[in-house]
Amino acid sequence: MSSEWDDLEAEARAATEDRGQRCAVDVFLSSLLPYDADIVRGVLANPGISNTGLHRAFRKRAGDAAPSAWSIGRHRREDCRCTKGAR
C-alpha cells in the first residue's frame, strides 16, 4: 500500500542536509577584508563582551549590514546554520 508519507525519511534527510542560507554573522564576516574579519572573530570569541554591545559596535561601523544581537548570540553559541553545518 502506498501513502503520501512513504518518502518522509528521504525528505527529512534532504531538509537536514540542505542548510540553506548562511547565518547573518557569517555573511557579515564574508563582507569584510580578511584582516578585519580576523579582528571581528577575535572580538566575537571574547565572552566578556555582550551580544548587544557587539551589535551596537558593528552597527556603528557597518550600518544595516550589521548582524542582530540575536544572530550574534546564536553564532557564538554555535547554534546557527554555519556553525551547525561545520560540525
C-alpha positions as a Markdown table, in Angstrom:
| # | Residue | x | y | z |
|---|---|---|---|---|
| 1 | Met | 0.0 | 0.0 | 0.0 |
| 2 | Ser | 1.3 | 3.5 | -0.8 |
| 3 | Ser | 0.9 | 6.6 | 1.3 |
| 4 | Glu | 1.8 | 10.3 | 1.0 |
| 5 | Trp | 4.2 | 9.6 | 3.9 |
| 6 | Asp | 6.3 | 7.0 | 2.1 |
| 7 | Asp | 9.0 | 9.5 | 1.3 |
| 8 | Leu | 9.1 | 11.1 | 4.7 |
| 9 | Glu | 12.5 | 9.8 | 5.7 |
| 10 | Ala | 14.2 | 10.9 | 2.4 |
| 11 | Glu | 12.5 | 14.3 | 2.6 |
| 12 | Ala | 13.7 | 14.8 | 6.2 |
| 13 | Arg | 17.3 | 13.8 | 5.3 |
| 14 | Ala | 17.3 | 16.2 | 2.4 |
| 15 | Ala | 16.0 | 19.0 | 4.6 |
| 16 | Thr | 18.6 | 18.3 | 7.2 |
| 17 | Glu | 21.5 | 18.3 | 4.7 |
| 18 | Asp | 20.3 | 21.5 | 2.9 |
| 19 | Arg | 21.2 | 24.1 | 5.5 |
| 20 | Gly | 20.2 | 26.9 | 3.2 |
| 21 | Gln | 21.4 | 30.4 | 3.7 |
| 22 | Arg | 24.3 | 31.1 | 6.0 |
| 23 | Cys | 23.8 | 33.0 | 9.3 |
| 24 | Ala | 24.0 | 36.8 | 9.4 |
| 25 | Val | 27.3 | 36.8 | 11.2 |
| 26 | Asp | 28.9 | 34.6 | 8.5 |
| 27 | Val | 27.6 | 36.8 | 5.8 |
| 28 | Phe | 28.9 | 39.9 | 7.7 |
| 29 | Leu | 32.3 | 38.3 | 8.1 |
| 30 | Ser | 32.4 | 37.4 | 4.4 |
| 31 | Ser | 31.8 | 41.1 | 3.5 |
| 32 | Leu | 34.9 | 42.2 | 5.4 |
| 33 | Leu | 38.5 | 42.2 | 4.4 |
| 34 | Pro | 40.4 | 39.2 | 5.7 |
| 35 | Tyr | 42.4 | 41.2 | 8.3 |
| 36 | Asp | 39.2 | 42.9 | 9.5 |
| 37 | Ala | 37.3 | 39.6 | 9.7 |
| 38 | Asp | 40.1 | 38.2 | 11.9 |
| 39 | Ile | 39.7 | 41.1 | 14.3 |
| 40 | Val | 35.9 | 40.6 | 14.4 |
| 41 | Arg | 36.3 | 36.9 | 15.0 |
| 42 | Gly | 38.6 | 37.6 | 17.9 |
| 43 | Val | 36.2 | 40.0 | 19.5 |
| 44 | Leu | 33.3 | 37.6 | 18.9 |
| 45 | Ala | 35.3 | 35.0 | 20.9 |
| 46 | Asn | 35.6 | 37.3 | 23.9 |
| 47 | Pro | 32.8 | 36.2 | 26.3 |
| 48 | Gly | 33.2 | 39.5 | 28.3 |
| 49 | Ile | 31.6 | 41.5 | 25.5 |
| 50 | Ser | 27.8 | 41.2 | 25.3 |
| 51 | Asn | 25.9 | 40.4 | 22.1 |
| 52 | Thr | 24.2 | 43.8 | 22.3 |
| 53 | Gly | 27.5 | 45.6 | 22.7 |
| 54 | Leu | 28.8 | 43.8 | 19.7 |
| 55 | His | 25.7 | 44.6 | 17.7 |
| 56 | Arg | 25.9 | 48.3 | 18.5 |
| 57 | Ala | 29.6 | 48.5 | 17.6 |
| 58 | Phe | 29.0 | 46.6 | 14.4 |
| 59 | Arg | 26.0 | 48.8 | 13.5 |
| 60 | Lys | 28.1 | 52.0 | 14.2 |
| 61 | Arg | 30.7 | 50.8 | 11.7 |
| 62 | Ala | 28.7 | 48.8 | 9.2 |
| 63 | Gly | 25.1 | 50.2 | 9.4 |
| 64 | Asp | 22.4 | 47.9 | 8.2 |
| 65 | Ala | 24.9 | 45.2 | 7.3 |
| 66 | Ala | 25.5 | 44.5 | 11.0 |
| 67 | Pro | 24.0 | 41.3 | 12.3 |
| 68 | Ser | 21.4 | 41.5 | 15.1 |
| 69 | Ala | 22.3 | 40.8 | 18.7 |
| 70 | Trp | 20.2 | 37.6 | 18.4 |
| 71 | Ser | 22.2 | 36.4 | 15.4 |
| 72 | Ile | 25.4 | 37.2 | 17.2 |
| 73 | Gly | 24.3 | 35.2 | 20.2 |
| 74 | Arg | 23.3 | 32.1 | 18.1 |
| 75 | His | 26.6 | 32.3 | 16.3 |
| 76 | Arg | 28.6 | 32.5 | 19.5 |
| 77 | Arg | 26.6 | 29.5 | 21.0 |
| 78 | Glu | 27.3 | 27.6 | 17.7 |
| 79 | Asp | 23.5 | 27.3 | 17.2 |
| 80 | Cys | 23.4 | 28.9 | 13.8 |
| 81 | Arg | 23.4 | 27.4 | 10.3 |
| 82 | Cys | 27.1 | 28.0 | 9.5 |
| 83 | Thr | 28.4 | 26.5 | 12.8 |
| 84 | Lys | 26.0 | 23.6 | 12.8 |
| 85 | Gly | 26.9 | 22.8 | 9.2 |
| 86 | Ala | 30.6 | 22.8 | 10.1 |
| 87 | Arg | 30.3 | 20.1 | 12.8 |
